[in-house]
Amino acid sequence: MRDPRGNREPRGGRNGHRGTESRARPARSPGHAARIGVCLASAAVLVVAGTGWLAGHWIGDGLTTSRALDALREKAPRKEDDSVNILLIGLDSRKDMNGRDLPRQFVQEELHAGSSAIGGYNTNTLILVHIPAGGGRVTAFSIPRDDYVTVPGGRGEHKIKEAYGLAKAEAEDRLAAEGVRGAELEHRSREAGRETTLATVQEFLGVPIDHFAEVNLLGFYDIAKVLQPIPVCLRHAVHDHYSGADFPAGRQELDARRSLAFVRQRHGLVNGDLDRTHRQQAFLSSVLHKLTSQGAWGDLDKLEGLLDVVKKDVVLDDQWDLLDFARQVPNLTGGNAEFHTLPIAGFASRKGEAVNLVDPERIRSIVRALTDHRRPPDPEPSAAPAPPLPADASSTTVEVRNASGVSGAAAAESRALSALGYTPGGIANAPAATATTVTHGDGADAAARHIAARLGADPVRDSAVPARHVVVTLGTAPRTPRPAGDTSARPVVPDGSGRLPDDAFHGQAVRMGGVTCVD
């Protein structure tokens, strides 16, 4: 068959080179939990790479590969070294590789994931993994699924998760009009979705994507079945009937079905989807920890089962030399990898939907700071540094008022500030206003400067505000983070140890190689 560009797709080759997306085997069993399939797909990819001789012996031409990166390589931002950037993509689709619906009863009862018609082709998990040239600390960036960004191809602004589905639907309509049907229609339109997702992320983060791995909902369940039970740890007990998450606090081991609930939960979490990214990161860390600490690398039955799932449920780019990638596996499994969640600038309503506002320049600055391994330039002497998060943030109470007209905006901002360490105060609605304002009482100067910079406002002292209190009023105008006294966001510059400011990311980093406790 031909790909969306009309090029002939070669048959599969050894070591993942020049395979064909159109030759995926039909699914053996239904399955998979929404939104986070990439976690175990990543582990499966590591299994393939980490057992080089095994991969070369067993995989042969069975990998499902894609040429979606071909169109992006010439347009990619320049890279100064031989580091590698890998995008991990998790599709929220209740369909198999050929576009067939997964059995309804299985989706509802085993996966607790609603109807087979839900989900479409949203990429609800996007994680960029950066591997330095010659080894060293691996850094990964989770991109919140509701970030409102520009989708290339003249498509305007949308949630980043929608780029795949938008392009797939356009290609599907065009191909169907040309007479393409069945599995070929599915494969070729998905290829268009991949191309647009890769282009969107590459433009948003400002770094080239060298390789990618994609998994749908079916793959997560299949891999979890091979690896179960999987250890996780929660700081608090949770009960969420939407995802089926019903867990006590503390360390515990989960089977495949409960693993899906663990990584799917967002209701009941302080920061919703943003906190769910930490679940994804912690789950991946636990999987890699189990593979290493319990000798799963040497369990041939497990490895064969994982390799079968990779062949059946995972799509890789056709230029990825997995045997070469095997050299980086010790860094990922040995604790020398750190996962971060990229920050947002606030919340808003666009086209009738709640979205995350983002500052693309700040995002690119953060990603560049941790992926450009040359000595970073010193900031200009005239550049006022962004106010740091106060060490005593918990002693400041922050009240949030909603004058934006966006339902839930004040509650969401209060949760975000609480996650940074501030003490949440009252939440209320206020008369509509354009500008976002930050006022404060005595003893809250540092906190007000930090919060105002985060929201793109200027702090104002107000004698009517109690001591150690800050009052935030969210206006209708878009909010862009910036250093105090400046009208534009300045680059994020790491300190002498290579670390970024505490508020550069959402929440704390998750270190790979162990069982990390999360909310």
C-alpha positions as CSV (number, residue, x, y, z in Angstrom):
1,M,0.0,0.0,0.0
2,R,1.0,3.7,-0.2
3,D,1.5,6.1,2.7
4,P,-0.4,9.4,2.8
5,R,2.4,11.0,0.6
6,G,1.9,8.3,-2.1
7,N,5.2,6.6,-1.3
8,R,5.4,2.8,-1.4
9,E,5.9,1.4,2.1
10,P,8.6,-1.4,2.1
11,R,8.1,-4.6,3.9
12,G,9.5,-5.0,7.4
13,G,13.2,-5.4,8.0
14,R,15.3,-6.5,10.9
15,N,16.0,-4.3,13.9
16,G,13.0,-2.1,13.1
17,H,14.2,-0.7,9.8
18,R,11.8,-0.1,7.0
19,G,8.8,-1.9,8.3
20,T,5.3,-1.2,7.2
21,E,2.5,0.2,9.2
22,S,0.0,-1.6,7.0
23,R,1.1,-5.1,8.0
24,A,0.1,-5.0,11.7
25,R,-1.3,-8.3,12.9
26,P,-4.9,-8.3,14.1
27,A,-5.3,-8.0,17.8
28,R,-5.4,-11.2,19.8
29,S,-7.5,-9.8,22.6
30,P,-9.4,-6.6,23.4
31,G,-8.2,-4.2,25.9
32,H,-6.6,-1.1,27.2
33,A,-7.1,1.8,29.4
34,A,-7.6,5.3,28.3
35,R,-5.0,8.0,28.2
36,I,-1.8,6.5,29.4
37,G,-0.8,3.5,27.2
38,V,2.6,5.0,26.6
39,C,3.9,4.1,30.0
40,L,4.0,0.4,29.4
41,A,4.7,0.9,25.7
42,S,7.9,2.6,26.8
43,A,8.8,-0.3,29.0
44,A,8.1,-2.7,26.1
45,V,10.4,-0.6,23.8
46,L,13.0,-0.8,26.5
47,V,12.6,-4.6,26.7
48,V,13.2,-4.8,22.9
49,A,16.3,-2.6,23.1
50,G,17.6,-4.0,26.4
51,T,17.8,-7.5,25.1
52,G,19.6,-6.9,21.8
53,W,20.4,-10.4,20.9
54,L,16.9,-11.4,21.7
55,A,15.4,-8.7,19.5
56,G,17.6,-9.6,16.6
57,H,16.7,-13.3,17.0
58,W,12.9,-12.9,17.5
59,I,11.7,-9.7,16.0
60,G,12.7,-10.2,12.4
61,D,10.3,-8.3,10.2
62,G,7.4,-8.4,12.7
63,L,7.6,-4.8,13.9
64,T,5.0,-2.3,12.9
65,T,6.8,0.8,11.7
66,S,6.0,4.2,10.4
67,R,7.6,6.8,8.0
68,A,5.7,9.7,9.6
69,L,9.0,11.4,10.7
70,D,10.3,11.6,7.1
71,A,8.5,14.8,6.3
72,L,9.8,16.5,9.5
73,R,13.5,15.7,9.4
74,E,14.5,18.5,7.0
75,K,12.3,21.1,8.9
76,A,13.6,20.0,12.4
77,P,15.4,22.6,14.5
78,R,19.2,22.3,14.4
79,K,20.8,20.0,17.0
80,E,24.4,20.7,18.0
81,D,25.3,17.2,19.3
82,D,24.4,13.5,18.9
83,S,21.8,13.5,21.7
84,V,18.5,11.7,20.9
85,N,14.9,13.0,21.5
86,I,12.1,10.3,21.5
87,L,8.4,11.2,21.6
88,L,6.2,8.7,23.3
89,I,2.6,8.8,22.2
90,G,-0.4,7.3,23.9
91,L,-3.7,7.2,21.9
92,D,-7.0,7.3,23.7
93,S,-8.6,5.0,21.2
94,R,-10.9,2.0,21.9
95,K,-9.9,0.5,18.5
96,D,-7.4,-2.0,17.3
97,M,-4.6,-1.3,14.8
98,N,-7.0,-1.9,11.9
99,G,-9.7,0.5,13.2
100,R,-12.1,-2.2,14.5
101,D,-13.9,-1.3,17.8
102,L,-12.8,-3.2,20.8
103,P,-15.6,-5.4,22.3
104,R,-18.0,-3.2,24.2
105,Q,-18.3,-5.4,27.2
106,F,-14.6,-5.7,27.7
107,V,-14.1,-1.9,27.4
108,Q,-16.8,-1.2,29.9
109,E,-16.2,-4.0,32.5
110,E,-12.5,-4.9,32.3
111,L,-11.2,-1.4,31.4
112,H,-13.8,0.7,33.1
113,A,-13.3,3.0,30.1
114,G,-16.9,3.8,29.0
115,S,-18.2,3.2,25.5
116,S,-16.0,2.0,22.6
117,A,-17.1,5.2,20.8
118,I,-15.4,7.4,23.4
119,G,-11.9,8.7,22.9
120,G,-11.5,9.1,19.2
121,Y,-7.9,9.6,18.3
122,N,-6.8,12.0,21.0
123,T,-3.1,11.7,22.1
124,N,-3.8,12.1,25.8
125,T,-0.2,11.1,26.6
126,L,2.8,12.9,25.1
127,I,6.2,12.5,26.7
128,L,9.5,13.7,25.1
129,V,12.5,11.7,26.4
130,H,15.9,13.4,25.9
131,I,19.0,11.1,26.0
132,P,22.3,13.0,26.1
133,A,25.1,12.2,23.7
134,G,27.5,9.7,25.3
135,G,25.1,9.0,28.3
136,G,24.3,11.0,31.4
137,R,21.1,12.0,32.9
138,V,18.0,11.3,30.8
139,T,15.3,14.0,31.0
140,A,11.7,13.6,30.1
141,F,9.0,16.2,29.6
142,S,5.3,15.4,30.0
143,I,3.1,17.7,27.9
144,P,-0.4,18.3,29.5
145,R,-3.0,17.1,27.0
146,D,-5.1,20.3,27.1
147,D,-2.3,22.7,26.3
148,Y,-3.8,25.2,23.7
149,V,-1.2,25.4,20.9
150,T,-0.9,26.1,17.2
151,V,-1.4,23.0,15.0
152,P,0.6,23.2,11.8
153,G,-1.0,23.0,8.3
154,G,-3.2,26.1,8.7
155,R,-5.4,24.4,11.3
156,G,-5.2,27.2,13.9
157,E,-5.1,26.7,17.7
158,H,-6.4,23.5,19.4
159,K,-5.7,21.4,22.4
160,I,-2.5,19.6,21.6
161,K,-4.2,16.2,22.1
162,E,-6.5,16.9,19.1
163,A,-3.8,17.3,16.5
164,Y,-3.7,13.6,15.6
165,G,-7.5,13.3,15.3
166,L,-7.9,16.4,13.2
167,A,-5.3,15.4,10.7
168,K,-6.6,11.8,10.6
169,A,-10.1,12.9,9.9
170,E,-9.0,15.2,7.1
171,A,-7.0,12.4,5.5
172,E,-9.7,9.9,5.9
173,D,-12.2,12.1,4.1
174,R,-9.8,12.7,1.3
175,L,-8.7,9.1,0.9
176,A,-12.2,7.7,1.1
177,A,-13.2,10.1,-1.7
178,E,-10.3,8.4,-3.7
179,G,-11.8,5.0,-3.1
180,V,-9.6,3.8,-0.3
181,R,-11.4,1.5,2.1
182,G,-11.0,-0.8,5.1
183,A,-7.7,-1.4,6.9
184,E,-5.7,0.6,4.3
185,L,-7.9,3.6,4.9
186,E,-7.2,3.3,8.7
187,H,-3.5,2.9,8.3
188,R,-2.9,5.7,5.9
189,S,-5.1,8.2,7.8
190,R,-3.4,7.3,11.0
191,E,-0.1,8.1,9.3
192,A,-1.3,11.6,8.6
193,G,-2.3,11.9,12.3
194,R,1.2,10.9,13.4
195,E,2.8,13.4,11.0
196,T,0.7,16.3,12.4
197,T,1.2,15.3,16.0
198,L,5.0,15.1,15.5
199,A,5.1,18.4,13.7
200,T,2.9,20.1,16.5
201,V,5.1,18.9,19.3
202,Q,8.4,19.7,17.5
203,E,7.2,23.2,16.8
204,F,5.8,23.7,20.4
205,L,8.9,22.5,22.2
206,G,11.5,23.9,19.7
207,V,13.6,20.7,19.6
208,P,13.9,18.0,16.9
209,I,12.2,14.7,17.3
210,D,14.5,11.8,16.3
211,H,12.3,8.9,17.0
212,F,8.8,8.0,18.3
213,A,6.8,5.2,19.7
214,E,3.0,5.0,19.6
215,V,0.7,2.7,21.5
216,N,-3.1,2.6,21.7
217,L,-5.3,1.5,24.6
218,L,-5.1,-2.2,23.6
219,G,-1.3,-2.2,24.1
220,F,-1.4,-0.9,27.6
221,Y,-3.6,-3.7,28.8
222,D,-1.7,-6.4,27.0
223,I,1.7,-5.3,28.4
224,A,0.2,-4.9,31.9
225,K,-1.1,-8.5,31.7
226,V,2.4,-9.7,31.0
227,L,4.1,-7.8,33.8
228,Q,1.4,-7.8,36.6
229,P,1.5,-7.4,39.5
230,I,3.1,-3.9,39.3
231,P,4.1,-2.0,42.5
232,V,2.8,1.6,43.0
233,C,2.6,4.0,46.0
234,L,0.0,6.6,46.9
235,R,0.3,9.4,49.5
236,H,-3.5,9.3,50.1
237,A,-6.3,6.9,49.7
238,V,-8.5,7.5,46.6
239,H,-11.9,6.5,45.4
240,D,-13.0,7.6,41.9
241,H,-15.9,5.9,40.2
242,Y,-15.2,7.5,36.8
243,S,-11.9,5.6,36.4
244,G,-12.5,2.8,38.9
245,A,-9.6,3.9,41.0
246,D,-10.2,2.6,44.5
247,F,-6.9,2.3,46.4
248,P,-5.7,2.8,50.0
249,A,-2.7,4.9,50.8
250,G,0.8,3.4,50.7
251,R,2.6,0.9,48.6
252,Q,0.6,-1.8,46.9
253,E,0.7,-4.1,43.8
254,L,-1.8,-3.9,41.0
255,D,-3.0,-6.3,38.3
256,A,-3.6,-5.1,34.7
257,R,-7.2,-3.9,35.3
258,R,-6.3,-1.9,38.4
259,S,-3.2,-0.5,36.7
260,L,-5.4,1.1,34.1
261,A,-7.5,2.7,36.8
262,F,-4.4,4.0,38.6
263,V,-3.0,5.8,35.5
264,R,-6.5,7.0,34.2
265,Q,-7.7,8.8,37.4
266,R,-8.0,12.6,37.2
267,H,-11.2,13.2,39.1
268,G,-10.5,13.7,42.8
269,L,-6.9,14.8,42.2
270,V,-6.0,18.4,43.4
271,N,-4.8,19.4,39.9
272,G,-6.7,17.0,37.8
273,D,-5.0,16.2,34.5
274,L,-1.8,17.9,35.6
275,D,-1.5,15.5,38.6
276,R,-2.3,12.6,36.4
277,T,0.9,13.1,34.5
278,H,2.8,12.3,37.8
279,R,0.8,9.1,38.0
280,Q,2.0,8.2,34.5
281,Q,5.6,9.0,35.3
282,A,5.5,7.1,38.6
283,F,3.9,4.1,36.9
284,L,6.6,3.9,34.3
285,S,9.3,4.2,37.0
286,S,7.7,1.3,38.8
287,V,7.6,-0.9,35.7
288,L,11.3,-0.2,35.0
289,H,12.1,-0.9,38.6
290,K,10.3,-4.2,38.5
291,L,12.0,-5.2,35.3
292,T,15.4,-4.5,36.9
293,S,15.0,-5.5,40.6
294,Q,13.0,-8.7,40.0
295,G,15.1,-10.1,37.2
296,A,12.4,-9.8,34.5
297,W,15.1,-9.0,32.0
298,G,16.2,-12.7,32.3
299,D,12.7,-14.2,32.3
300,L,12.4,-15.5,28.7
301,D,8.7,-16.2,29.0
302,K,8.0,-12.6,30.0
303,L,10.3,-11.2,27.4
304,E,8.7,-13.2,24.6
305,G,5.3,-12.1,25.8
306,L,6.4,-8.4,25.8
307,L,8.0,-8.7,22.4
308,D,4.7,-10.2,21.0
309,V,2.9,-7.2,22.4
310,V,5.4,-4.8,20.9
311,K,4.9,-6.4,17.5
312,K,1.1,-6.3,17.8
313,D,0.3,-3.1,19.6
314,V,3.2,-0.6,19.2
315,V,4.2,1.6,16.2
316,L,7.8,2.7,15.9
317,D,9.5,5.0,13.4
318,D,11.3,3.1,10.7
319,Q,14.7,4.7,11.4
320,W,15.0,3.6,15.0
321,D,17.9,1.3,15.6
322,L,16.7,-0.4,18.8
323,L,19.9,-2.3,19.3
324,D,21.8,1.0,19.4
325,F,19.2,2.4,21.8
326,A,20.0,-0.6,24.1
327,R,23.1,1.2,25.4
328,Q,20.9,3.8,27.1
329,V,18.7,1.3,29.0
330,P,21.0,1.3,32.1
331,N,20.4,5.1,32.5
332,L,16.7,4.7,32.4
333,T,16.5,1.7,34.7
334,G,19.3,2.8,37.1
335,G,17.7,6.0,38.4
336,N,19.6,8.3,36.1
337,A,16.4,9.7,34.5
338,E,14.1,12.4,35.7
339,F,10.6,13.1,34.5
340,H,9.0,16.6,34.6
341,T,5.6,18.0,33.8
342,L,5.8,21.2,31.7
343,P,4.0,24.2,33.2
344,I,0.9,26.0,32.1
345,A,0.2,29.8,32.4
346,G,-3.4,29.4,33.5
347,F,-6.8,28.2,32.4
348,A,-9.3,29.6,29.9
349,S,-12.3,28.7,27.7
350,R,-11.7,28.5,24.0
351,K,-14.4,27.3,21.5
352,G,-16.5,26.3,24.4
353,E,-13.9,24.0,26.0
354,A,-11.7,24.4,29.0
355,V,-8.0,24.7,27.9
356,N,-4.6,25.2,29.4
357,L,-3.0,28.5,28.4
358,V,0.7,28.2,27.7
359,D,3.6,30.5,27.0
360,P,5.4,28.8,24.1
361,E,8.6,30.9,24.5
362,R,8.9,29.9,28.1
363,I,8.2,26.3,27.3
364,R,10.9,26.3,24.6
365,S,13.3,28.0,27.0
366,I,12.7,25.3,29.7
367,V,13.2,22.5,27.2
368,R,16.3,24.0,25.7
369,A,17.8,24.6,29.1
370,L,17.8,20.9,29.8
371,T,18.6,19.6,26.4
372,D,21.3,21.9,25.2
373,H,24.4,20.5,26.9
374,R,26.7,23.3,25.9
375,R,27.4,25.9,28.5
376,P,24.3,28.1,28.7
377,P,24.9,31.8,28.0
378,D,24.9,34.1,31.0
379,P,21.7,36.2,31.2
380,E,22.0,39.8,30.2
381,P,22.9,42.0,33.2
382,S,19.8,44.1,32.6
383,A,17.5,41.1,32.7
384,A,15.5,41.1,35.9
385,P,15.3,37.5,37.1
386,A,11.9,35.9,37.7
387,P,10.9,36.1,41.3
388,P,11.6,32.8,43.1
389,L,9.1,30.7,45.0
390,P,9.3,31.9,48.6
391,A,10.8,29.4,51.0
392,D,7.9,30.1,53.4
393,A,5.1,29.9,50.8
394,S,3.0,27.8,53.1
395,S,2.7,30.7,55.5
396,T,0.9,32.8,52.9
397,T,-2.8,32.3,52.3
398,V,-4.0,33.0,48.8
399,E,-7.7,33.8,48.0
400,V,-8.8,33.5,44.3
401,R,-11.7,35.4,42.7
402,N,-13.1,34.6,39.3
403,A,-13.8,37.6,37.1
404,S,-13.0,35.7,33.9
405,G,-16.4,34.1,33.3
406,V,-14.7,30.8,32.8
407,S,-16.4,28.2,35.0
408,G,-14.0,26.7,37.6
409,A,-11.1,29.0,36.8
410,A,-10.7,30.2,40.4
411,A,-10.8,26.7,41.8
412,A,-8.3,25.5,39.2
413,E,-5.9,28.4,40.0
414,S,-6.3,27.8,43.7
415,R,-5.3,24.1,43.2
416,A,-2.3,25.1,41.1
417,L,-1.1,27.6,43.8
418,S,-1.7,25.0,46.5
419,A,0.5,22.5,44.6
420,L,3.3,25.1,44.7
421,G,3.1,25.2,48.4
422,Y,0.8,28.2,49.2
423,T,-2.1,27.8,51.7
424,P,-5.4,27.9,49.8
425,G,-7.9,30.5,51.0
426,G,-11.4,31.4,49.9
427,I,-12.7,31.0,46.3
428,A,-15.4,33.2,45.0
429,N,-16.9,34.8,41.8
430,A,-16.4,38.5,41.1
431,P,-17.8,41.0,38.7
432,A,-16.4,40.6,35.2
433,A,-13.0,42.3,34.6
434,T,-10.5,42.4,31.8
435,A,-7.2,42.4,33.7
436,T,-5.9,39.9,36.2
437,T,-4.9,41.6,39.5
438,V,-2.8,40.5,42.5
439,T,-3.1,42.4,45.7
440,H,-1.5,41.6,49.1
441,G,-1.2,42.6,52.7
442,D,1.8,43.1,55.0
443,G,4.4,40.3,55.0
444,A,3.3,38.8,51.6
445,D,5.5,40.9,49.3
446,A,7.7,38.0,48.0
447,A,4.7,35.7,47.5
448,A,2.7,38.4,45.7
449,R,5.7,39.1,43.3
450,H,6.0,35.4,42.6
451,I,2.3,34.9,42.0
452,A,1.9,38.1,39.9
453,A,4.8,37.1,37.7
454,R,3.2,33.7,37.2
455,L,0.0,35.3,36.1
456,G,1.5,38.2,34.0
457,A,0.3,40.9,36.5
458,D,1.9,43.5,38.7
459,P,1.5,43.1,42.5
460,V,-0.2,45.9,44.5
461,R,-0.1,46.4,48.3
462,D,-3.6,46.9,49.7
463,S,-4.2,47.8,53.3
464,A,-7.6,46.1,53.1
465,V,-5.9,42.7,52.6
466,P,-5.0,40.9,55.8
467,A,-1.3,40.3,56.7
468,R,0.3,37.3,55.0
469,H,-2.6,37.1,52.5
470,V,-2.7,37.5,48.7
471,V,-5.9,38.1,46.7
472,V,-5.9,37.0,43.1
473,T,-8.6,38.2,40.7
474,L,-8.6,36.4,37.4
475,G,-9.6,38.6,34.4
476,T,-10.8,37.7,30.9
477,A,-7.5,38.7,29.2
478,P,-5.0,35.9,28.4
479,R,-2.4,35.6,31.1
480,T,1.3,35.3,30.2
481,P,3.9,34.6,32.9
482,R,6.7,37.3,33.1
483,P,9.3,38.6,35.5
484,A,8.1,41.4,37.7
485,G,8.3,44.8,36.0
486,D,8.6,43.4,32.5
487,T,6.0,42.8,29.8
488,S,7.6,39.7,28.2
489,A,8.7,36.3,29.6
490,R,12.5,36.0,29.7
491,P,14.4,32.8,29.1
492,V,14.7,30.3,31.9
493,V,18.3,29.9,32.9
494,P,19.6,26.9,34.9
495,D,21.8,27.6,38.0
496,G,25.4,26.5,38.3
497,S,24.4,22.9,39.0
498,G,22.2,22.7,35.9
499,R,18.9,22.9,37.9
500,L,16.0,25.1,37.0
501,P,13.9,27.2,39.4
502,D,11.4,25.3,41.5
503,D,8.4,26.8,39.6
504,A,9.8,26.0,36.2
505,F,7.7,22.8,36.1
506,H,4.3,21.7,37.5
507,G,5.0,19.8,40.8
508,Q,8.0,17.8,41.7
509,A,10.1,15.7,39.3
510,V,9.7,11.9,39.3
511,R,13.0,10.0,39.4
512,M,13.1,6.8,37.5
513,G,14.4,3.6,39.0
514,G,12.2,3.1,42.0
515,V,8.6,3.1,43.4
516,T,7.7,6.7,43.8
517,C,4.8,7.8,46.0
518,V,2.4,10.3,44.3
519,D,-1.0,11.8,44.9
